[in-house]
Amino acid sequence: MDRLCIWSFAGIIVLTLSLATMVPVMDVLTNAGYSEEDAIEVARAFIIHYETYESIGVEETLRVYIDNSTPQVPGRYNVTVEFVCRYTGYGHRNGGVASFEAHKGYVIVSGDKVIDARLDDYWDMIKEERVEGKLYPVNRYRVFVNISA
């Protein structure tokens, strides 16, 4: 009886490990036709329509590029996005003192879909909530400009 339990348990572990290692393989098979340029365009479209950028982003500051400093999972692309907003914070803002804030985010693209997106490494752009734990390291800075004078 004990041997049966051990073999069953071992079989579950083997099956679980097999399924876990298949995820990147499935990404490679289903996303074989997508290039880095495609991933950049998917990430760019995602950011352009993201509320924070759409409402207060400065269009001329948008940079979207493949992040080659982080390990790439086959079939997925780590895309970095950088832009400046006219006001601090996230979401739609207007009025008040303009204080330009730079944002840096990471978007993981698989095929033609964004599967994870973090802004300033603590804001989940898909779930629209604060997250703990880093996806990648981010440096942030703010430039405060009083334009009322």
PyMOL commands that set and color helices and strands:
alter all, ss='L'
color gray80, all
select helices_A, chain A and resi 2-30+36-48+51-56+59-61
alter helices_A, ss='H'
color red, helices_A
select strands_A, chain A and resi 63-66+76-85+99-110+113-119+123-124+129-130+142-144
alter strands_A, ss='S'
color yellow, strands_A
deselect
rebuild
show_as cartoon
